[in-house]
Amino acid sequence: MLIKVKCDKFAAEHKEITFNPGLNTVLGSSDGSNAIGKSTFLWIIDYVFGGENYCAKTSDIKEVIGSHIIYFTFLFDEQEHYFYRSTDNPKCVVRCDSKHHKIQELKLEEYKKFLYDEYKIGLPAIDFSDISERYFRIYGRENTYEKYPLHNKPREKDEHAVDFLLRLYGHNRIITGIQNMLDEMGITVAQLKSGKRQMVDTEKIELNEKAIEAQEARLKEQMQKAPMHK
C-alpha cells in the first residue's frame, strides 16, 4: 500500500504526507473555501500510481511552480519500497533508498508491472492502468458523471465498461466464450446487432404442426396395413 508522499513544493507544514491504513480523506478548509489543492493532490496520487495526466492536465502548476520531484513510499509484505518521479521526465520512475539516492531507473510500464505484481492482482487480460486510471475520479478527467459510474470517459460504449467489469472480477471467460461463438458463426458484434429480426408467424407454425401430425398418423396407418414378411 502507499504509505507516504513527499515533495519540496508542498506547503511547509505538509512537506511529507503519511497515509493511515484503510480510508484516507482529502478535506478542504474549515471555511469551505475552494481552489486549495484537493484535485491537485489527487492528480499527484494518480501520478504516484503511474498516471500520466498530472503534467498534461495541470500545466499551470508546472508553469507557476516549476520542475519538481514527487517522492513516495510503498509498503508490501512489511518491506518499504522507495521511489521518485520528476515532472521533467514523466516516462520514468526511479527506485531509490530511504535517503532518495538513486538505485535504478524504471520505464513507466516496468514500474506499473511492479505494482501489478506487488498488489497481487493476478487477473488475465487486464493491466494495472486499466484499474487505476478508470477509478481515479478527479475533476478534469471527464469520468466523474455519477450516472455512469463504470465509464472511463463520457462517450465510452456501455459494452466496453461492462466487459471491463467482468474482467476485473475474473469473468473474462464469459467474454472469450461469446467472442469464440461469434468467430465460429463468422459474424461480428455489429452484424449481430444490426441483423434483421424475422417476425414469428404462430398460425403458420400451428398449421405445420397439424400437417406433421397428419403425415405421422398416415404413415402409422400404412405401416399397420402393410403385409408382414418373414
C-alpha positions in Angstrom: 0.0 0.0 0.0 1.0 3.6 -0.5 2.2 5.0 2.9 3.9 8.3 2.2 4.2 11.1 -0.4 6.7 13.9 -0.1 7.6 17.0 -2.2 9.6 20.1 -1.5 6.9 22.2 -3.2 4.2 21.2 -0.7 3.2 23.7 1.9 5.7 24.0 4.8 3.5 22.1 7.3 2.8 19.3 4.8 6.1 18.6 3.1 5.6 14.9 3.9 2.2 13.3 4.0 1.7 10.0 5.7 -1.3 7.8 5.0 -3.2 5.8 7.6 -4.2 2.2 7.0 -7.7 2.0 5.5 -9.7 5.0 4.3 -7.9 8.4 3.9 -9.9 11.6 3.2 -8.7 14.8 1.5 -10.6 17.7 3.2 -10.9 21.3 2.3 -10.5 24.2 4.7 -13.0 24.7 7.6 -14.5 27.8 6.0 -15.3 25.9 2.8 -13.0 27.8 0.5 -12.3 26.3 -2.9 -9.2 26.0 -5.1 -6.9 25.0 -2.2 -5.4 22.0 -4.0 -7.6 19.0 -3.3 -7.8 18.0 -7.0 -4.2 18.7 -7.5 -3.3 16.4 -4.7 -5.4 13.7 -6.2 -3.6 14.2 -9.5 -0.4 13.7 -7.6 -1.7 10.4 -6.1 -2.6 9.4 -9.7 1.0 10.3 -10.7 2.4 8.1 -8.0 0.4 5.2 -9.3 1.8 5.6 -12.8 -0.8 8.0 -14.2 0.3 10.5 -16.9 -2.2 13.3 -16.6 -0.6 15.2 -13.7 1.8 17.0 -16.1 -0.6 17.1 -19.0 -3.7 18.4 -17.2 -2.1 20.6 -14.7 0.3 22.6 -16.9 -0.3 25.7 -14.9 1.3 24.1 -11.9 4.5 23.4 -13.9 4.5 27.0 -15.2 4.0 28.6 -11.8 5.8 26.2 -9.5 8.4 24.9 -12.0 10.0 21.5 -12.2 9.7 19.3 -9.1 10.1 15.8 -7.9 7.5 13.6 -6.1 8.9 11.1 -3.6 6.8 8.2 -2.5 6.9 5.1 -0.4 5.0 1.8 -0.7 4.8 -0.9 1.9 4.4 -4.5 0.7 4.8 -7.6 2.9 6.4 -5.5 5.7 9.0 -4.1 3.4 9.2 -0.5 2.3 10.0 0.5 -1.3 11.1 4.0 -2.2 10.7 5.8 -5.5 10.6 9.2 -7.0 9.3 10.7 -10.2 10.2 14.0 -11.8 7.9 16.3 -13.8 10.8 16.7 -16.2 10.9 13.0 -17.1 7.4 11.6 -16.5 8.0 8.5 -18.5 10.5 7.3 -15.9 10.2 6.2 -12.3 13.3 6.0 -10.2 13.8 3.4 -7.5 15.8 4.8 -4.6 16.8 4.2 -1.0 15.3 5.9 2.1 17.6 8.9 1.6 16.5 9.3 -2.1 19.7 8.0 -3.5 19.1 6.6 -7.0 19.2 2.8 -7.3 17.5 2.0 -10.6 15.6 3.7 -13.4 12.4 2.0 -14.4 10.3 2.7 -17.5 6.8 3.5 -16.7 5.5 0.2 -17.8 8.1 -1.6 -15.8 7.0 0.3 -12.7 3.3 -0.4 -13.2 4.2 -4.1 -13.7 6.0 -3.9 -10.3 2.7 -2.5 -8.7 0.7 -5.2 -10.5 2.8 -7.9 -9.0 3.1 -6.4 -5.5 -0.7 -5.8 -5.2 -1.1 -9.5 -6.4 -3.8 -8.6 -8.9 -3.2 -11.7 -11.0 -6.0 -11.2 -13.4 -5.7 -12.2 -17.1 -6.5 -9.7 -19.8 -6.1 -6.7 -17.5 -3.2 -4.5 -16.5 -2.6 -2.0 -13.7 -3.5 1.1 -15.7 -6.9 -0.5 -16.5 -7.7 -0.5 -12.8 -6.0 2.6 -11.5 -6.9 5.1 -14.3 -10.5 4.1 -14.6 -11.2 4.6 -10.8 -9.3 7.8 -10.3 -12.3 10.2 -10.3 -10.7 13.6 -10.5 -12.1 16.9 -11.7 -10.8 17.4 -15.3 -10.7 13.8 -16.2 -14.3 13.8 -17.5 -15.2 10.5 -15.8 -17.0 12.0 -12.8 -20.5 11.7 -14.2 -22.4 9.9 -11.4 -25.0 8.4 -13.7 -22.3 6.4 -15.5 -20.0 5.1 -12.7 -18.4 2.4 -14.8 -17.4 4.6 -17.7 -13.8 5.8 -18.1 -14.9 8.6 -20.4 -18.2 10.3 -21.3 -18.6 8.6 -24.7 -17.3 5.1 -23.8 -19.6 2.4 -25.0 -21.6 0.6 -22.4 -20.4 -2.8 -23.5 -16.8 -1.7 -23.0 -17.5 -0.7 -19.4 -19.3 -3.9 -18.7 -16.6 -6.0 -20.4 -14.0 -4.3 -18.1 -16.2 -5.1 -15.0 -16.3 -8.7 -16.0 -12.6 -8.9 -16.5 -12.0 -7.1 -13.2 -13.9 -9.8 -11.3 -12.2 -12.6 -13.2 -15.1 -13.4 -15.5 -13.2 -12.8 -18.8 -14.0 -16.4 -19.8 -17.6 -15.2 -20.5 -16.3 -12.5 -22.9 -13.9 -15.0 -24.5 -16.8 -17.5 -24.9 -19.0 -15.0 -26.6 -16.2 -13.9 -29.0 -15.4 -17.6 -29.8 -19.0 -18.2 -30.6 -19.2 -15.2 -32.9 -15.9 -16.3 -34.6 -17.4 -19.8 -35.2 -20.5 -18.2 -36.6 -18.4 -15.9 -38.8 -20.1 -12.7 -37.7 -19.1 -9.6 -35.7 -20.9 -8.0 -32.8 -22.0 -5.1 -35.1 -23.5 -7.6 -37.6 -25.3 -9.4 -34.7 -26.8 -6.1 -33.5 -27.8 -4.9 -37.0 -29.2 -8.3 -38.1 -32.8 -8.3 -39.3 -35.3 -9.9 -37.0 -38.0 -12.1 -38.5 -41.5 -12.0 -37.1 -42.8 -15.3 -35.9 -45.9 -16.4 -37.7 -47.7 -18.5 -35.0 -50.6 -19.5 -37.3 -48.1 -20.9 -39.8 -46.4 -22.9 -37.1 -49.7 -24.4 -35.9 -50.6 -25.4 -39.5 -47.2 -27.0 -39.9 -47.6 -28.9 -36.7 -51.0 -30.2 -37.7 -49.7 -31.2 -41.1 -46.8 -33.1 -39.4 -49.2 -34.9 -37.1 -51.5 -35.9 -40.1 -48.5 -37.3 -42.0 -47.3 -39.2 -39.0 -50.8 -40.7 -38.5 -51.0 -41.6 -42.2 -47.5 -43.3 -42.0 -48.5 -45.3 -39.0 -51.7 -46.4 -40.7 -49.8 -47.5 -43.8 -47.4 -49.5 -41.7 -50.2 -51.4 -40.0 -51.8 -52.3 -43.3 -48.6 -53.5 -44.9 -48.2 -57.3 -45.1 -45.7 -58.9 -42.7 -42.7 -60.5 -44.4 -40.9 -63.4 -42.9 
